[in-house]
Amino acid sequence: MASTLATPEIQTRSLQLDVRDLRVLVTAGGSGIGRAIAEGFAASGAKVHVTDVVEATLADALDAVPGLTGTVGDASNVEDVRRVAREVSSRFGELDVLVNNAGIAGPTGRIDSLDPAEVDRTIDVNLKSQFYFAERLTPLLAASKRNPSIIGMSSVAGRLGYGFRTPYSATKWAIVGLIKSLAVELGPLGIRANAILPGAVQGPRMDRVIAARAQTLGMTFDAMRDEYLRKISLRRMVEARDVANLALFLASDLARNISGQVISVDGNTESI
């Protein structure tokens, strides 16, 4: 006997990553990961404003990326953050995406050998800057009707212990707590918050980190680099564009119900 139950028709539609015309602010967007993120958004049709503490670095980015605008300023300085917020408000009116990317490597060494001033600076740039920008830009994000979100740049050091880099690791763990708290607090306003945890990102900054750690542990640069790679399941470093690709996804409607998440781009780093 034939079934009388109708077979439901499955409706499918093409899903595409679309960030066109999103209004985006990227802190420390003049070089490195921030530059890659700014370039990725701009190339995909978003309207992008960046900050950078180094005027020459910012100028180079503005010359290289069509349509990019920017503000020179220290992300850890409250007055500079307020000035950036005013410029973003003047240009965009509202904001759809805040990428809190500013950060420094901080000092390398055993905890009892670290300069307190360098420790303070690491906390100011890596953690306080993200708090300041979130505080100042939340009203502009809340006004957006385009799936607004905050993307906080943490690190694989925000899920693993990182000996001899304790100030850096401590701030990156704190960013995870900040993002998860913002997801809870700002969710009722329609604002999502997620953290990206890059692993070892190929480039000059990572080379400096490897060199400093090698000196601290009495190893050669090549031996230290090999040690890093052995702890990555894929046995390779990631590239800045890999991090940028995730940022674009998290800002898009494809991720409209992703919030409060901590996502690594690290080739499965097993330890550091």
Number of C-alpha atoms within 10 A of each C-alpha: 3 4 6 6 6 6 7 6 6 5 5 6 5 4 8 10 14 17 23 14 15 25 25 27 28 24 30 29 30 28 16 18 23 27 25 20 27 31 22 20 27 22 16 16 15 20 23 28 25 25 27 25 19 15 14 12 17 24 16 12 21 18 11 11 16 12 14 18 19 24 24 20 21 20 29 24 14 16 13 18 24 17 15 26 19 15 15 24 15 10 14 17 14 22 27 26 30 26 27 28 27 25 24 14 16 21 24 21 18 12 14 7 10 17 12 11 9 14 16 12 17 22 21 19 21 28 27 19 23 27 18 19 23 21 12 17 24 19 14 19 27 21 16 20 12 21 19 28 31 31 22 27 28 32 26 25 24 25 17 15 15 16 15 19 20 20 23 25 23 19 23 27 19 16 25 24 16 20 27 19 14 20 23 15 13 17 16 10 16 18 26 30 29 27 29 25 22 25 22 27 21 14 14 10 14 15 15 13 18 23 17 19 22 17 14 13 11 10 15 14 18 12 12 19 18 14 13 19 18 16 16 19 13 13 14 19 20 18 19 20 18 16 23 21 15 16 24 21 16 25 30 21 18 14 15 17 10 15 22 20 15 20 15 20 22 23 18 15 24 13 15 17
